[in-house]
């Protein structure tokens, strides 16, 4: 069974319309850089 890649080693390969695209050097997947950044969750929001 394969484990999920954590995408710790990446390189930026392109920028288009203000969006950065990166490639994971471990699994070779290409995705938007903002998908890697953790999203802050505000616990006080209801």
URMO-V41151 format. One record per residue. N is the residue number from 1. RES is the residue in three letters. PHI is phi in whole degrees, -180 to 180 (none if undefined). OMEGA is omega in whole degrees, -180 to 180 (* if undefined). D_CENTER is the distance of its C-alpha to the mean C-alpha in whole Angstrom. Layout:
n-><N N>
res-><RES RES>
phi-><PHI PHI>
omega-><OMEGA OMEGA>
d_center-><D_CENTER D_CENTER>
//
This chain:
n-><1 2 3 4 5 6 7 8 9 10 11 12 13 14 15 16 17 18 19 20 21 22 23 24 25 26 27 28 29 30 31 32 33 34 35 36 37 38 39 40 41 42 43 44 45 46>
res-><UNK UNK UNK UNK UNK UNK UNK UNK UNK UNK UNK UNK UNK UNK UNK UNK UNK UNK UNK UNK UNK UNK UNK UNK UNK UNK UNK UNK UNK UNK UNK UNK UNK UNK UNK UNK UNK UNK UNK UNK UNK UNK UNK UNK UNK UNK>
phi-><none -85 -89 -72 -77 -93 53 -82 -113 -129 -138 -76 -112 -163 -136 -142 53 80 -111 -91 -112 -123 -121 -77 -77 -87 -106 69 -75 -112 -156 -74 -61 -65 -68 -85 -74 -66 -98 -74 -111 -90 -71 -82 -77 -141>
omega-><-178 176 -180 178 179 177 -179 179 -179 176 178 -177 -179 172 -179 179 177 180 178 177 -179 177 176 -179 179 -175 177 177 178 -179 179 -177 -178 177 180 -175 178 -180 179 179 -180 -176 -177 -176 179 *>
d_center-><23 19 17 13 11 9 7 9 10 9 11 10 13 13 14 16 17 15 12 10 9 7 9 9 12 13 12 12 10 9 6 6 4 6 4 3 6 9 11 15 18 21 24 27 26 28>
//
